[in-house]
């Protein structure tokens, strides 16, 4: 396939979409000496853009990458000839064919001049990409804010291996007819599911029970639980691109245009408290990483779960004010784990979520086609010899491998080893003493 470059300079008027989005305050990114480090992707205080991405296969030779930007992430300035609040962005997309050995097959460059309008919350832009059938791809996206000179990257995997996998469907809001980027639906949220490769007679919806386990500590060799191979129930409904659909109970709903196919578009219901946690009953569950089985059982069976939850944290912190700070940090990490790592189960239940909650945002992140590696900085070792002073940085690394999954393209598992020293026991002991664990704090090791 010949490489192509698209270059357009346009003004985009924002499209208002209803729905909540997790956004965070932006702080300028500091230039890093390690140019391959992508740790800002999982650190809300360092990432200038919290963009969302989806890919749809429109035909055998064309896929579309949709990019959603939030107004709160953009910097609008009136220093322009028109005198209107405007953000200037450059979106660069490089498409790699992974099947052929990471060959660059397509590029696109878009200059965006985004005018702010009162009440507009989100902006969506579609990037067409040339593809071949039966191939795996990785789209590397770079967004540059030309006014602030800040940039962020994203890596979006997809494939054209089948006409029935998740990339051949488009999810829209039923009432607003807006494109949805998140397959996790809220209670009583109605959507339309569009099949882009034809008009089938029926859509087959397979229901799978929710996966409620939590991963074992990183030093243990037990495998992570996965959804059952067989659905609990299968329902056929007449296909219509305007048919309102909603998820009546928690679990996984795999929708397919082919009765015999094991692939399809997965929708998820994780309960009314997802992604944040407000009810004490749901806030108790992530304590599985800190509390022992007896403590968890007592918390779950309490007649006054809020009081029991407060007592758990106060007994560790020593006072109410410190307990509040521990709760804020711990459940903020739970929230961002749900935002970054949710797959077929909530992000906090995944192995990346476990590491993120206990150790915090990683100091280093390296990505490949096969997965990603996180590094946590150990205490700096300094030494002097013959008048020369040296500083040595060492890191504790966790490797996560991408795992093919018919429900999600965000499924990663921890590469476990008996020889891996993770300081897990020290980390848990630190939290239980009311101290937020940091690996580079010598007092905690």
C-alpha positions in Angstrom: 0.0 0.0 0.0 1.3 3.4 -0.9 1.9 5.9 1.9 -0.3 8.9 1.7 -0.3 12.2 3.6 -3.4 14.4 4.1 -3.0 18.0 5.1 -6.0 20.1 5.7 -6.5 23.5 7.4 -10.1 23.9 8.6 -12.2 25.5 11.2 -14.2 23.1 13.3 -17.4 24.1 15.0 -17.9 22.0 18.1 -20.6 19.4 18.4 -22.3 19.3 21.7 -22.7 15.9 23.2 -24.5 15.0 26.4 -22.9 12.8 29.0 -20.4 13.0 31.7 -16.7 12.7 31.1 -13.8 12.2 33.5 -11.6 15.2 33.1 -8.9 16.7 35.2 -7.1 20.0 35.6 -4.3 20.5 33.2 -0.8 21.3 34.2 2.1 22.0 31.7 4.0 18.9 30.9 7.7 19.0 31.8 10.1 18.0 29.1 11.5 14.6 29.8 15.0 13.4 29.1 13.7 10.0 28.3 11.8 10.6 25.0 10.3 7.1 25.0 8.7 7.5 28.4 4.9 7.8 28.2 4.2 7.8 31.9 2.1 11.0 31.5 -0.6 8.8 29.8 -1.5 7.5 33.3 -0.9 10.6 35.3 -3.9 13.1 35.1 -1.8 15.9 36.5 0.7 15.6 33.6 -1.4 14.7 30.6 -2.6 17.8 28.6 -5.3 15.8 26.8 -7.8 13.2 28.0 -8.9 12.4 24.5 -11.0 9.3 23.6 -10.6 7.2 20.5 -12.5 4.6 18.6 -12.0 2.9 15.2 -14.7 1.6 12.9 -14.2 -0.4 9.7 -16.4 1.3 7.1 -15.4 -1.1 4.3 -12.8 -3.6 3.3 -10.3 -0.8 2.4 -11.4 2.1 4.7 -11.4 2.5 8.5 -12.2 5.6 10.4 -10.4 6.8 13.5 -12.7 9.1 15.6 -11.0 11.4 18.1 -13.0 13.1 20.8 -11.5 16.1 22.6 -13.0 17.8 25.7 -13.4 21.5 25.8 -11.9 21.7 29.2 -8.6 20.3 27.8 -8.2 22.9 25.1 -6.6 26.3 25.4 -8.7 29.0 23.7 -7.1 32.4 22.8 -8.5 35.5 21.3 -5.1 36.6 19.9 -6.1 36.0 16.3 -7.3 38.2 13.4 -11.0 37.3 14.1 -10.7 38.2 17.8 -12.7 35.0 18.8 -11.7 32.4 21.3 -9.9 29.7 19.3 -7.7 26.7 19.9 -5.1 25.6 17.4 -4.2 21.9 17.2 -2.2 19.6 15.0 -3.4 16.0 14.9 -0.9 13.6 13.4 -1.8 9.9 12.8 0.7 7.2 11.7 -0.8 3.9 10.8 1.3 0.7 11.2 0.5 -2.7 9.8 1.5 -5.1 12.6 0.8 -8.2 10.6 3.4 -7.2 8.0 6.0 -6.4 10.8 5.1 -2.9 11.8 5.2 -1.3 8.4 4.1 2.3 8.1 1.1 2.2 5.7 -0.7 5.5 6.0 -0.3 9.0 7.5 -2.6 11.9 8.1 -1.9 15.4 9.3 -4.7 17.8 10.2 -4.5 21.4 11.3 -7.5 22.2 13.4 -8.7 25.7 14.3 -11.4 25.1 16.9 -13.8 27.9 17.8 -15.2 27.9 21.3 -19.0 28.3 21.7 -20.8 28.8 24.9 -22.0 25.5 26.4 -20.1 23.3 23.9 -18.4 20.4 25.8 -16.9 18.0 23.2 -15.4 18.0 19.8 -15.3 15.0 17.5 -13.1 14.6 14.4 -12.9 11.7 12.0 -9.7 10.6 10.3 -10.1 8.2 7.4 -7.4 5.5 7.0 -6.5 3.1 4.2 -6.4 -0.5 5.3 -6.3 -4.0 3.9 -8.6 -6.8 5.1 -7.2 -9.6 7.4 -4.6 -7.4 9.1 -3.7 -6.1 12.6 -3.0 -2.4 12.9 -1.7 0.2 15.4 -2.6 3.8 15.0 -0.2 6.2 16.7 -1.9 9.5 17.4 -0.1 12.7 18.4 -2.0 15.8 19.4 -0.1 19.1 19.6 -1.5 22.3 21.1 0.2 24.9 19.0 -0.5 27.7 21.4 0.9 26.0 24.6 3.4 23.9 22.7 2.2 20.8 24.6 1.7 17.4 23.1 0.3 14.0 24.0 0.4 10.6 22.3 -2.0 7.7 22.1 -1.8 4.2 20.7 -5.0 2.7 19.2 -5.0 -0.9 18.2 -7.5 -2.4 15.8 -7.8 -5.0 13.1 -9.6 -6.0 9.9 -9.5 -9.7 10.6 -13.3 -10.2 10.6 -16.5 -8.6 9.4 -18.1 -9.3 12.7 -15.6 -8.1 15.3 -16.1 -5.0 17.5 -14.6 -2.6 14.9 -17.6 -3.1 12.5 -20.2 -1.6 14.8 -21.0 2.0 15.8 -22.7 3.0 19.1 -25.0 6.0 19.2 -27.1 7.6 21.9 -30.8 6.9 21.2 -32.2 10.3 22.0 -29.3 12.6 20.9 -28.0 10.4 18.0 -24.5 11.2 19.2 -21.5 9.0 18.7 -20.6 7.2 21.9 -17.0 6.3 22.7 -17.6 4.3 25.9 -19.3 0.9 25.8 -20.0 1.1 29.5 -23.6 2.2 29.8 -25.3 3.9 32.8 -28.6 2.7 34.3 -31.5 3.4 32.0 -29.3 4.7 29.2 -30.7 3.9 25.8 -28.5 3.4 22.8 -28.6 2.3 19.2 -26.1 -0.2 17.8 -25.3 0.1 14.1 -23.7 -2.6 12.0 -21.6 -1.0 9.4 -21.0 -3.9 7.0 -24.6 -4.6 5.9 -28.1 -4.9 7.2 -28.6 -8.2 9.0 -32.1 -9.6 9.9 -31.2 -9.9 13.6 -28.8 -9.0 16.3 -27.9 -11.8 18.7 -27.2 -10.6 22.3 -25.3 -13.0 24.5 -25.3 -12.2 28.2 -22.3 -13.2 30.4 -22.2 -12.9 34.2 -20.0 -10.1 35.6 -16.4 -11.0 36.6 -16.1 -10.0 40.3 -12.7 -11.4 41.3 -9.7 -9.3 42.1 -6.1 -10.3 41.0 -3.7 -11.9 43.4 -0.6 -10.1 44.6 2.1 -9.8 41.8 4.5 -12.3 43.4 1.9 -15.1 43.2 1.7 -17.3 40.0 -2.1 -17.8 39.9 -3.7 -16.8 36.6 -6.3 -14.1 36.5 -10.0 -15.1 36.1 -11.7 -14.4 32.7 -15.3 -14.5 31.6 -17.0 -17.8 31.0 -16.7 -19.1 27.4 -20.4 -19.8 27.3 -23.1 -17.1 27.8 -25.8 -17.5 30.4 -28.4 -16.4 27.9 -28.8 -15.6 24.2 -31.5 -13.4 22.8 -32.2 -12.6 19.2 -33.8 -9.3 18.3 -34.8 -7.9 15.0 -32.1 -5.5 13.7 -32.9 -1.8 13.4 -30.4 1.0 13.5 -33.0 3.0 15.5 -33.9 0.2 18.0 -33.5 1.5 21.5 -31.3 -0.9 23.7 -30.5 -0.8 27.4 -28.8 -3.1 29.8 -31.3 -4.3 32.5 -28.7 -5.8 34.9 -24.9 -5.8 35.6 -22.8 -8.0 33.3 -21.4 -8.3 29.8 -23.6 -8.1 26.7 -22.0 -9.3 23.4 -23.9 -8.2 20.4 -23.3 -9.9 17.0 -24.8 -9.8 13.6 -23.9 -13.4 13.0 -25.4 -16.2 15.2 -22.4 -18.5 14.7 -19.7 -15.9 15.4 -18.0 -15.6 18.8 -17.1 -12.0 18.0 -19.2 -8.9 18.3 -19.6 -5.5 20.0 -19.5 -5.8 23.8 -21.6 -3.5 26.1 -21.0 -3.4 29.8 -23.1 -2.6 32.9 -20.9 -2.2 36.0 -23.6 -0.8 38.3 -24.8 2.7 39.2 -21.6 3.6 41.1 -19.2 3.2 38.2 -16.7 4.7 37.5 -16.6 6.7 40.8 -17.7 5.2 44.1 -20.1 6.9 46.4 -22.0 4.2 48.2 -20.1 2.5 51.1 -21.2 -0.9 49.9 -19.2 -0.4 46.7 -16.3 1.4 48.4 -15.7 -1.6 50.5 -14.8 -3.9 47.6 -11.5 -2.2 46.5 -10.3 -2.8 50.1 -9.6 -6.4 49.0 -6.0 -5.2 48.3 -5.5 -4.0 51.9 -7.9 -5.9 54.2 -7.6 -9.6 55.0 -10.5 -12.0 54.4 -11.9 -11.7 58.0 -11.9 -7.9 57.8 -13.6 -7.9 54.4 -16.2 -10.3 55.6 -16.9 -8.1 58.6 -17.1 -5.0 56.5 -19.5 -6.6 54.0 -21.8 -8.0 56.7 -22.0 -4.8 58.7 -25.5 -3.4 59.4 -23.9 0.1 59.1 -21.5 -0.1 56.2 -20.5 3.6 56.2 -19.6 3.5 59.9 -17.6 0.2 59.4 -15.8 1.8 56.4 -14.9 4.9 58.3 -13.7 2.9 61.3 -11.4 0.8 59.0 -9.7 3.9 57.7 -9.6 5.8 61.0 -8.0 2.8 62.7 -5.2 2.9 60.2 -4.7 6.6 60.0 -5.0 7.4 63.7 -7.3 10.4 63.2 -10.2 11.6 61.1 -8.2 14.2 59.1 -5.5 11.8 58.0 -8.2 9.2 57.2 -9.9 11.6 54.9 -6.6 12.2 53.0 -6.0 8.4 52.7 -9.5 7.9 51.4 -9.1 10.7 48.9 -5.9 9.3 47.5 -7.0 5.7 47.5 -10.3 6.2 45.8 -8.9 8.7 43.4 -6.6 5.9 42.2 -9.6 3.6 42.0 -11.4 6.1 39.9 -8.5 6.6 37.4 -8.0 2.9 37.3 -11.6 2.6 36.0 -10.9 5.4 33.5 -7.6 3.9 32.2 -7.8 0.1 32.5 -11.5 -1.0 32.3 -11.9 -4.0 29.9 -14.4 -6.8 30.5 -14.4 -5.8 34.2 -13.9 -2.6 36.1 -10.4 -1.1 35.9 -9.7 -1.4 39.6 -10.2 -5.2 39.4 -7.5 -5.6 36.7 -3.9 -6.3 37.3 -2.9 -2.9 36.0 -5.5 -1.4 38.3 -4.1 -3.3 41.3 -0.5 -2.0 40.7 -1.8 1.5 40.0 -3.8 1.7 43.2 -1.1 0.4 45.5 2.0 1.9 44.0 0.5 5.0 42.3 1.0 6.4 38.8 4.2 4.8 37.3 7.3 7.0 36.9 8.1 5.3 33.6 5.9 3.8 30.9 7.2 2.1 27.7 4.8 0.7 25.1 5.3 -1.8 22.4 2.9 -3.7 20.1 2.9 -6.6 22.6 2.2 -4.7 25.7 3.7 -2.1 28.1 6.2 -1.9 30.9 5.9 0.3 34.0 8.8 1.5 36.1 8.7 2.8 39.7 11.8 4.7 40.9 13.7 3.2 43.8 15.7 5.3 46.3 18.5 7.1 44.5 21.9 5.7 45.2 24.6 8.3 45.4 28.4 7.7 45.8 31.6 9.6 45.6 35.1 8.4 44.6 38.2 10.3 43.9 36.4 13.6 44.0 33.7 12.4 41.5 30.1 12.3 42.6 27.7 9.9 40.9 23.9 9.3 41.2 22.4 6.0 40.1 18.7 5.6 39.4 17.1 2.2 39.6 13.5 1.1 38.9 11.1 -1.7 39.8 9.5 -2.8 36.6 6.2 -4.5 35.9 5.5 -5.9 32.5 2.0 -6.2 31.1 1.2 -8.2 28.0 -1.7 -7.5 25.7 -4.1 -10.4 25.6 -6.6 -11.0 22.7 -10.1 -10.7 24.1 -13.4 -10.7 22.2 -14.9 -8.3 24.7 -12.3 -5.6 24.8 -9.0 -4.4 23.2 -7.8 -3.0 26.6 -7.1 -6.4 28.3 -3.6 -6.8 29.7 -2.1 -9.4 32.1 0.8 -9.1 34.4 3.9 -11.1 33.5 4.5 -12.8 36.8 7.7 -14.4 38.0 8.7 -16.1 41.3 12.0 -14.1 41.1 10.2 -10.8 40.8 10.8 -8.7 43.9 7.9 -6.3 44.2 8.0 -5.0 47.8 4.3 -5.9 47.9 4.3 -6.8 51.6 6.0 -3.5 52.5 3.5 -1.6 50.4 0.5 -3.1 52.0 2.0 -2.7 55.5 2.6 1.0 54.7 -1.0 1.6 53.7 -2.2 -0.3 56.8 -0.1 2.0 59.0 -1.8 5.0 57.4 1.2 5.9 55.0 0.7 6.2 51.3 3.4 3.9 49.9 6.2 5.2 47.8 8.9 3.0 46.5 11.5 5.8 46.5 11.0 6.5 50.2 13.8 4.5 52.0 11.8 4.5 55.3 9.2 2.3 53.7 11.6 -0.4 52.4 
